[in-house]
């Protein structure tokens, strides 16, 4: 009876909201739910397939006698073991109740939300089999699923995804976006250096460039074609000659010599640069260090409205060409970590084409760790790219023309990072790396006789089945691959299926922006508030400065105090938090001079408030909101909606913080 009354109350509360402000009913069976509404569905799946796994074990060789005696569970040591196990699991379960409630519509913080049941169930199902997706010998089923998941993602972004095609895309899973970005750097460096190695080895192959500078600037498409031609020529030789030529070329490769040794042999070349927008994730700094390129070679391009300034990038590339400074890569971002902004990828691709025509070759990598799954909204069920009007049906502002142009240009990128464990709503850690042309991935091959047996086959799945040859990891869980693949099969990556999930986040963003306007007006007597940069997707930042304050350090202390009240505190019961959020910062080097001046003026801060030499005066601390929970548009507390409830809560926090400041000043 109690459950029915609660359900009736929720139904009445939700009825007060317009139908357009409700969760898409198609998503009802997809998640365990904020209240665990789908517990019976998930429980039945887990129990069914655990039993199925047990039956598989019992029927593998039923003639084998049980290794554990039937009465073993009555032994004192067995009972003692079970007692200790249950105690530790109860303690763990109790401790985990203080975890961050990512599943709740009250959570608006980092890039994580509730998990999709298809992925959760598939991962649980696969875990007892414990496949290691490094070799087909260790994971004959889940490696196949991982390769298919890569093709699913490739089709979503517009890459060639027919495994029978020579230039089909290739993709694999990683632990997260960081490793996928590192993989992008690895592949770009291999492609850049390989034509130089062919030239140094004096391979008699048409198309090998005439000097080191030209070879180093062949560009990724040309280098891929050259590598494919080399493989064809080499494989047509008699066995002894084939081995000799392979050793000769390998001896000249950067992977053999290392960066220092390679550049020592090729004096006309220098360490290549990587250009990225100032909004780029810190993993790029990690990657530059890991590959020995050095953090100094990562050049951050100041943006315009937190998006890549392509004009500034092209000026920098032009300067590199004049000074014969090699460039490895330019990075575009599809959904920045802090602001959800999307770089003008079409203009980036055009700039690369112009530089390639002038003799400066470089790769393009798209860091779409956050926004990659938004591409499902742009893809029709037949694989066609949808028009701006088709995508925008049902939204007020999304997508702007420049955003649509960026998504249309994704196939022009050479490699891509996408995180299924972000907008894919799948368990950590499931990142993904894609490259546009599978032929290039052979440059990353590493062989080990005890892991990889024989030569790669001609079929796509046979050729890439020894996955460990190409990936950074030496072991990786096949259960993640099962989760990603099954989720994409249940919810195909097009607008009519999976796309309905990120659509909820975009609708929530439009509702959030509307509520933010009301909040700004209501809070005006107490504080100046603004959204400093219009979001391109479902990440929104909010800046707040106490009314009359012109000191950035005081503003930062004030916002940090708000964040402390919004963050999950493991020392306190989770129920004490009404809403949960996160924070980030605005820095002048990321904003650029004009946006810095605009934001300072709007917040009524002194024009010289930011000081690079003073701690906590070199940035502006702001609140950050990720709007990806599929139930954010539900009625929420008292029927007013979760988003309205959040702003009411924030208004109370601001008033309380300022009252505390006033009392402290009078004391």
C-alpha positions in Angstrom: 0.0 0.0 0.0 2.9 2.4 0.9 4.5 1.8 -2.5 1.2 2.5 -4.3 0.6 5.7 -2.4 4.1 6.9 -3.3 3.6 6.0 -7.0 0.2 7.9 -7.0 1.9 10.9 -5.4 4.6 10.9 -8.1 2.0 10.5 -10.9 0.0 13.5 -9.6 3.2 15.6 -9.3 4.4 14.7 -12.7 1.0 15.5 -14.2 1.6 19.2 -13.4 4.5 19.3 -15.9 4.0 19.7 -19.7 4.4 16.5 -21.6 7.5 18.0 -23.4 9.2 18.3 -20.0 9.0 14.6 -19.2 11.5 11.8 -19.6 11.1 9.9 -22.9 9.1 6.8 -22.0 11.4 4.8 -24.4 14.1 5.2 -21.7 12.1 3.7 -18.9 13.5 0.2 -19.2 17.0 1.3 -19.9 18.2 2.1 -16.3 18.0 0.7 -12.8 16.5 4.1 -12.1 16.8 6.7 -9.3 14.6 4.6 -7.0 15.7 1.2 -8.3 12.4 0.9 -10.2 13.8 -1.7 -12.5 15.4 -3.9 -9.8 13.4 -7.0 -10.8 14.5 -6.7 -14.4 18.2 -6.4 -13.5 18.0 -9.1 -10.8 16.3 -11.6 -13.1 18.9 -11.0 -15.7 21.8 -11.4 -13.3 20.3 -14.6 -11.7 19.4 -16.1 -15.1 22.8 -15.7 -16.6 24.7 -16.6 -13.5 22.8 -19.9 -13.5 23.5 -20.2 -17.2 27.2 -19.8 -16.5 27.1 -22.5 -13.8 25.3 -24.9 -16.2 28.1 -24.2 -18.7 30.7 -25.2 -16.2 28.8 -28.3 -15.2 28.4 -29.4 -18.8 31.9 -28.7 -20.1 33.0 -32.2 -19.1 30.3 -33.7 -17.0 32.4 -36.9 -16.6 34.8 -35.0 -14.4 34.0 -35.4 -10.7 33.3 -32.3 -8.6 36.5 -30.9 -7.2 34.8 -29.4 -4.1 33.0 -32.1 -2.1 29.2 -31.7 -1.5 29.6 -31.4 2.2 32.4 -28.9 2.1 30.1 -26.1 3.2 29.7 -27.8 6.6 33.4 -27.8 7.5 34.4 -25.4 10.2 37.0 -23.7 8.0 34.4 -23.2 5.3 32.0 -21.7 7.7 34.7 -19.4 9.1 35.7 -18.3 5.6 32.1 -17.6 4.7 31.6 -15.6 7.9 34.7 -13.5 7.2 33.6 -13.0 3.6 30.2 -11.8 4.5 31.5 -9.5 7.2 33.9 -7.8 4.7 31.2 -7.5 2.1 28.8 -6.0 4.6 31.4 -3.5 5.6 32.2 -2.7 2.0 28.5 -2.3 1.2 28.1 0.0 4.1 31.1 2.1 3.1 29.8 2.3 -0.5 26.6 4.0 0.8 28.8 7.1 1.2 29.6 7.0 -2.5 28.7 9.8 -4.9 25.1 9.2 -6.0 25.7 9.4 -9.7 22.4 7.7 -10.4 20.3 10.5 -8.9 18.7 13.4 -10.8 20.0 15.5 -7.9 23.6 14.9 -9.2 24.7 17.6 -11.6 28.5 17.3 -11.2 31.0 15.3 -13.2 30.6 13.4 -16.5 28.8 10.4 -15.1 25.3 9.3 -14.5 23.2 6.1 -14.1 24.3 3.0 -16.1 22.4 1.4 -18.9 21.0 -2.0 -17.9 22.1 -3.6 -21.2 25.8 -2.7 -20.5 25.6 -3.5 -16.8 24.0 -6.9 -17.3 26.3 -7.8 -20.2 29.4 -6.9 -18.2 28.1 -8.9 -15.2 27.4 -11.8 -17.5 30.8 -11.8 -19.0 32.9 -11.3 -15.8 32.9 -14.9 -14.6 34.3 -15.9 -18.0 37.2 -13.5 -17.4 38.2 -13.0 -21.1 41.5 -11.1 -21.7 41.1 -9.1 -24.9 44.7 -9.1 -25.9 44.7 -12.4 -27.8 42.1 -14.5 -29.6 43.6 -17.4 -27.6 42.4 -15.8 -24.4 39.2 -14.1 -25.6 37.9 -15.6 -28.9 34.4 -14.2 -28.3 34.9 -10.8 -26.7 37.7 -9.7 -29.0 35.3 -10.2 -31.9 32.7 -8.1 -30.0 35.3 -5.4 -29.4 36.2 -5.1 -33.1 32.5 -5.0 -33.9 31.9 -2.3 -31.2 34.7 -0.3 -32.9 32.8 -0.6 -36.2 29.6 0.4 -34.5 31.2 3.6 -33.3 32.9 4.2 -36.6 29.5 4.1 -38.4 28.1 6.5 -35.9 30.7 9.2 -36.6 30.6 8.6 -40.4 33.8 6.6 -40.8 33.9 3.8 -43.4 32.6 0.8 -41.5 32.4 -2.0 -44.0 34.9 -4.6 -42.9 35.2 -5.9 -46.5 36.6 -2.5 -47.6 40.4 -2.0 -47.7 40.1 1.4 -46.1 37.6 0.4 -43.5 38.0 2.1 -40.1 39.5 0.4 -37.1 38.6 0.8 -33.4 39.3 -0.7 -30.1 38.5 0.0 -26.4 40.8 1.5 -23.9 40.7 2.2 -20.1 39.5 5.7 -20.9 40.1 8.8 -23.0 43.6 9.4 -21.8 44.9 6.2 -23.2 42.9 6.7 -26.4 44.5 10.1 -26.8 48.0 8.5 -26.3 47.1 6.0 -29.0 46.3 8.9 -31.3 49.8 10.4 -30.7 51.4 7.0 -31.2 49.8 6.4 -34.5 50.4 10.0 -35.7 54.1 9.7 -34.9 54.4 6.3 -36.6 52.7 7.7 -39.8 54.9 10.8 -39.8 58.2 8.9 -39.4 57.6 5.9 -41.6 58.2 7.5 -45.0 61.5 8.8 -43.6 62.4 5.2 -42.7 61.5 3.9 -46.2 63.8 6.5 -47.7 66.6 5.8 -45.3 66.4 2.0 -46.1 66.5 2.8 -49.9 63.3 0.8 -50.6 62.8 0.8 -54.3 59.2 1.8 -54.1 57.4 4.4 -56.3 56.3 7.4 -54.3 59.0 7.4 -51.7 59.8 11.1 -51.1 63.0 12.6 -52.3 64.3 14.2 -49.1 63.8 14.0 -45.3 61.6 17.1 -45.0 59.3 16.0 -47.7 59.1 12.5 -46.3 58.4 13.8 -42.8 55.5 15.9 -44.2 53.9 13.2 -46.4 50.7 13.5 -44.3 48.7 10.7 -42.8 46.7 9.8 -45.9 49.9 9.7 -48.1 51.8 7.8 -45.4 49.0 5.2 -45.0 49.0 4.6 -48.8 52.8 4.4 -48.8 52.7 1.9 -45.9 50.0 -0.2 -47.7 52.2 -0.2 -50.9 55.2 -1.2 -48.9 53.3 -4.2 -47.3 52.1 -5.3 -50.8 55.6 -5.0 -52.3 57.3 -6.8 -49.3 54.8 -9.6 -49.2 55.4 -10.4 -52.9 59.1 -11.1 -52.3 60.6 -14.5 -51.6 60.8 -15.4 -47.9 64.5 -14.7 -47.4 64.3 -11.3 -49.2 61.1 -10.4 -47.4 62.8 -10.9 -44.0 65.9 -9.0 -45.0 63.9 -6.0 -46.3 61.7 -6.0 -43.2 64.8 -5.9 -40.9 66.3 -3.2 -43.0 63.3 -0.9 -42.7 62.7 -1.7 -39.0 66.3 -0.6 -38.3 65.4 2.8 -39.6 62.1 3.3 -37.9 61.6 5.7 -35.1 60.1 2.9 -33.0 63.5 1.2 -33.1 65.8 4.2 -32.9 63.8 6.3 -30.4 63.2 10.0 -31.0 66.7 11.0 -30.1 68.4 8.4 -32.3 66.0 9.1 -35.2 66.6 12.9 -35.2 70.4 12.3 -34.8 70.3 10.4 -38.1 68.1 13.0 -39.8 69.7 16.4 -39.0 67.3 18.4 -41.1 64.4 17.4 -38.8 63.4 18.4 -35.3 61.0 17.2 -32.7 57.5 17.9 -34.1 54.9 20.1 -32.3 51.3 19.3 -31.3 48.8 22.1 -31.4 45.6 21.9 -29.3 43.0 24.4 -28.1 43.4 25.9 -24.7 40.4 23.9 -23.5 42.1 20.6 -24.2 42.1 17.9 -21.5 45.2 17.5 -19.3 45.7 14.0 -20.7 47.4 15.6 -23.7 50.2 16.9 -21.4 50.5 13.4 -20.0 50.7 11.9 -23.5 53.5 14.2 -24.7 55.5 13.3 -21.6 54.9 9.5 -22.0 56.0 9.5 -25.7 59.1 11.5 -25.0 58.0 14.4 -27.1 58.0 16.7 -24.1 55.4 19.0 -22.6 57.2 22.0 -24.3 56.2 20.7 -27.7 52.5 20.9 -26.8 51.3 24.3 -28.0 48.0 25.5 -26.7 46.1 27.9 -29.0 44.0 30.6 -27.2 40.4 30.3 -28.2 37.4 32.3 -29.1 34.5 31.8 -26.6 36.2 28.6 -25.4 36.5 27.2 -28.9 39.6 26.7 -31.1 40.7 29.8 -32.9 41.5 28.3 -36.3 42.9 31.6 -37.6 45.4 31.7 -34.8 46.2 28.0 -35.4 46.8 28.6 -39.1 49.0 31.6 -38.4 51.1 29.3 -36.1 51.2 26.6 -38.7 52.3 29.1 -41.3 55.1 30.2 -39.0 56.2 26.5 -38.6 56.3 26.1 -42.4 58.5 29.2 -42.7 60.9 28.0 -40.1 60.8 24.3 -41.3 59.4 23.3 -37.9 57.6 19.9 -38.2 54.1 19.5 -36.8 52.8 16.1 -35.7 49.2 16.9 -35.0 46.4 19.4 -34.4 43.7 18.4 -31.9 40.1 19.4 -32.1 37.7 19.0 -29.2 34.1 17.8 -29.5 32.7 18.8 -26.1 35.3 20.4 -23.8 35.6 18.9 -20.4 34.8 22.1 -18.6 32.4 23.9 -20.9 30.9 21.5 -23.4 32.1 23.7 -26.3 32.7 22.2 -29.8 35.5 23.3 -32.0 34.9 24.3 -35.6 36.1 21.0 -37.1 35.2 21.9 -40.6 37.5 24.9 -40.6 40.2 22.9 -38.9 40.0 20.3 -41.6 40.1 23.0 -44.3 43.2 24.6 -42.6 45.0 21.2 -42.6 44.2 20.7 -46.3 45.7 24.1 -47.1 48.8 23.4 -45.1 49.2 19.9 -46.7 49.0 21.5 -50.1 51.8 23.9 -49.1 54.0 21.1 -47.9 53.3 20.9 -44.1 51.8 17.5 -43.3 50.1 16.8 -40.0 47.5 14.5 -38.5 44.1 15.6 -37.1 42.9 13.9 -33.9 39.4 14.6 -32.5 39.1 14.4 -28.7 35.4 13.5 -28.5 35.7 11.7 -25.2 32.7 13.7 -24.0 30.7 14.6 -27.1 31.3 11.6 -29.3 28.0 9.9 -28.6 26.1 13.1 -29.5 26.9 12.0 -33.1 24.0 9.4 -32.8 21.6 12.4 -33.0 23.1 13.3 -36.3 22.9 9.9 -37.9 19.7 8.5 -39.5 18.8 4.8 -39.3 20.2 4.3 -42.8 23.5 5.8 -41.9 22.8 9.2 -43.6 23.9 12.4 -42.0 20.8 14.3 -40.9 20.3 17.9 -41.8 20.4 20.7 -39.2 16.6 21.1 -39.3 16.1 17.3 -38.8 18.5 17.2 -35.8 16.9 20.4 -34.4 13.3 19.2 -34.4 12.1 19.3 -30.8 14.9 21.5 -29.5 14.9 25.3 -29.1 18.5 26.0 -29.9 20.4 22.8 -30.7 22.3 22.4 -32.9 23.6 25.8 -34.0 24.8 25.9 -37.6 28.4 25.8 -36.6 27.8 22.8 -34.4 26.1 20.9 -37.2 29.0 21.8 -39.5 31.5 20.4 -36.9 29.6 17.1 -36.7 29.5 16.8 -40.5 33.3 17.2 -40.6 34.1 14.4 -38.2 34.9 11.9 -41.0 37.7 14.2 -42.0 39.6 13.6 -38.8 42.3 10.9 -38.9 41.6 9.5 -35.5 39.1 9.9 -32.7 38.7 9.4 -28.9 35.2 8.5 -27.6 34.4 7.5 -24.1 31.5 4.9 -23.7 31.8 5.4 -20.0 30.7 9.1 -20.3 27.7 9.8 -22.6 27.6 6.1 -23.5 26.3 5.5 -19.9 28.5 2.4 -19.5 30.7 1.3 -16.6 34.2 2.5 -16.1 36.7 2.1 -17.7 35.5 2.0 -21.3 37.1 4.5 -23.6 37.5 4.0 -27.3 40.1 4.8 -30.0 39.1 5.0 -33.7 41.3 5.5 -36.7 39.8 6.3 -40.1 41.8 3.8 -42.2 42.6 0.3 -40.8 45.7 0.0 -42.9 47.6 2.5 -40.8 47.2 0.5 -37.6 49.8 -2.1 -38.7 52.5 0.5 -38.0 51.8 0.0 -34.2 52.2 -3.8 -34.4 54.2 -5.5 -31.7 54.8 -9.3 -31.8 55.4 -11.8 -29.0 55.5 -15.5 -29.9 54.0 -16.6 -26.7 50.9 -14.4 -27.2 50.4 -14.1 -30.9 50.6 -17.2 -33.2 51.0 -17.0 -36.9 50.6 -14.3 -39.4 47.4 -12.1 -39.5 44.6 -13.4 -41.7 43.1 -11.7 -44.7 39.6 -11.3 -43.1 39.1 -8.1 -41.1 38.3 -10.0 -37.8 41.1 -12.5 -38.3 43.6 -9.7 -39.2 42.8 -7.7 -36.1 41.9 -10.6 -33.8 45.4 -10.5 -32.2 44.4 -7.2 -30.7 47.3 -6.9 -28.3 49.6 -6.4 -31.2 48.3 -2.9 -31.7 47.1 -1.6 -28.3 49.1 0.0 -25.4 47.8 -2.5 -22.8 49.2 -6.0 -22.2 45.9 -7.2 -20.7 42.4 -5.8 -20.9 39.0 -7.0 -19.7 36.8 -8.5 -22.4 33.7 -7.9 -20.2 33.9 -4.2 -21.1 33.7 -5.1 -24.8 30.6 -7.2 -24.1 29.0 -4.3 -22.3 29.7 -1.8 -25.1 28.7 -4.2 -28.0 25.5 -5.4 -26.4 24.4 -1.8 -25.5 24.9 -0.7 -29.1 22.9 -3.7 -30.4 20.0 -3.0 -28.0 20.2 0.7 -28.7 21.6 1.2 -32.2 23.7 4.4 -32.6 21.2 6.5 -34.5 18.8 9.3 -33.7 15.8 7.0 -33.4 17.4 4.7 -30.8 20.4 5.7 -28.7 20.1 9.3 -29.8 17.0 9.6 -27.7 19.2 9.4 -24.6 21.5 12.4 -25.2 18.5 14.2 -26.5 17.1 14.2 -22.9 20.3 15.8 -21.7 20.0 18.5 -24.4 16.4 19.2 -23.4 17.5 19.4 -19.8 20.2 21.9 -20.8 17.6 24.1 -22.5 15.4 23.9 -19.3 18.5 24.6 -17.2 19.4 27.7 -19.2 15.8 29.0 -18.9 15.8 28.4 -15.1 19.3 30.1 -14.9 17.8 33.3 -16.4 15.2 33.4 -13.6 17.9 32.6 -11.0 20.2 35.4 -12.2 17.3 37.9 -11.8 16.2 36.6 -8.4 19.8 36.5 -7.0 20.7 40.0 -8.3 20.3 41.8 -5.0 22.8 39.4 -3.4 25.2 38.4 -6.2 26.0 38.8 -9.8 25.6 35.6 -11.7 26.1 34.6 -15.4 26.7 31.7 -17.7 30.1 32.9 -19.1 30.0 30.8 -22.3 27.0 29.6 -24.2 27.2 25.7 -24.2 27.2 23.7 -27.4 25.8 20.6 -25.6 24.9 19.5 -22.1 27.6 21.1 -19.9 26.8 24.5 -18.4 29.0 26.6 -16.1 27.8 29.3 -13.8 29.9 32.2 -12.3 28.8 34.0 -9.1 30.2 37.0 -7.4 28.9 38.7 -4.2 27.2 42.0 -5.0 29.6 44.9 -4.8 32.8 42.7 -4.6 35.6 43.6 -7.0 38.2 41.2 -5.6 38.7 37.9 -7.6 40.2 36.1 -4.5 37.1 36.8 -2.4 34.9 35.7 -5.3 36.9 32.5 -5.6 36.6 31.8 -1.8 32.9 32.4 -2.0 32.4 29.9 -4.9 34.6 27.3 -3.3 32.4 27.6 -0.3 29.3 26.9 -2.4 31.1 24.0 -4.0 31.9 22.5 -0.6 28.2 22.5 0.1 27.5 20.8 -3.2 30.1 18.1 -3.2 29.7 14.6 -1.8 31.4 14.3 1.6 32.5 10.7 2.4 32.6 11.6 6.1 28.8 12.4 6.1 25.7 10.5 5.2 25.0 11.0 1.5 21.4 11.9 2.3 22.6 15.2 3.9 23.4 16.5 0.4 20.4 18.0 -1.3 22.1 18.5 -4.7 25.6 17.6 -5.9 27.7 19.7 -8.3 31.3 20.3 -9.4 33.5 23.3 -10.1 36.2 24.4 -12.6 38.1 27.6 -13.4 38.4 30.2 -16.1 41.9 31.2 -16.9 42.9 34.2 -19.1 45.2 32.0 -21.3 42.2 29.8 -22.2 39.7 32.6 -22.6 41.8 35.0 -24.6 42.0 38.8 -23.9 38.6 39.9 -25.2 36.6 37.1 -23.4 38.6 37.7 -20.2 37.7 41.4 -20.3 34.0 40.6 -21.1 33.7 38.2 -18.2 35.4 40.4 -15.7 33.2 43.3 -16.7 30.0 41.2 -16.5 31.0 40.0 -13.0 31.8 43.5 -11.9 35.4 42.6 -11.1 38.3 45.0 -11.5 39.8 45.0 -15.0 43.1 44.0 -13.5 41.6 41.6 -11.0 43.5 38.6 -12.5 47.2 38.4 -11.6 49.3 35.5 -12.9 51.7 35.9 -10.0 49.3 35.6 -7.2 47.8 32.4 -5.8 44.0 32.2 -6.4 44.1 35.5 -8.3 45.2 33.9 -11.6 41.8 32.3 -12.4 38.1 32.6 -11.8 36.4 29.7 -9.9 33.0 28.8 -11.3 30.4 26.1 -10.8 30.1 23.4 -13.4 27.0 21.3 -14.3 26.8 18.1 -16.3 23.2 17.5 -17.4 23.2 13.9 -18.6 20.8 12.2 -16.1 17.9 10.9 -18.2 15.4 11.8 -15.4 16.3 15.4 -14.9 13.1 16.6 -16.5 10.9 14.6 -14.1 8.7 16.4 -11.5 11.3 16.0 -8.8 10.8 17.4 -5.3 7.4 18.8 -4.7 6.6 18.6 -8.4 8.7 21.6 -9.3 11.3 19.7 -11.2 14.9 18.8 -10.3 16.4 21.7 -12.2 14.1 24.3 -10.4 14.9 22.5 -7.2 18.6 22.9 -7.8 18.4 26.6 -8.4 16.2 27.0 -5.3 18.8 25.2 -3.3 21.6 27.2 -4.8 19.8 30.4 -3.9 19.5 29.3 -0.3 23.3 28.5 -0.3 24.2 31.9 -1.6 22.0 33.7 1.0 23.4 31.6 3.8 27.1 32.1 2.7 26.7 35.9 2.4 25.0 36.0 5.8 27.9 34.1 7.3 30.3 36.5 5.6 28.4 39.4 7.1 28.5 38.0 10.6 32.3 37.3 10.2 32.9 40.9 9.1 31.0 42.3 12.1 32.7 40.0 14.6 
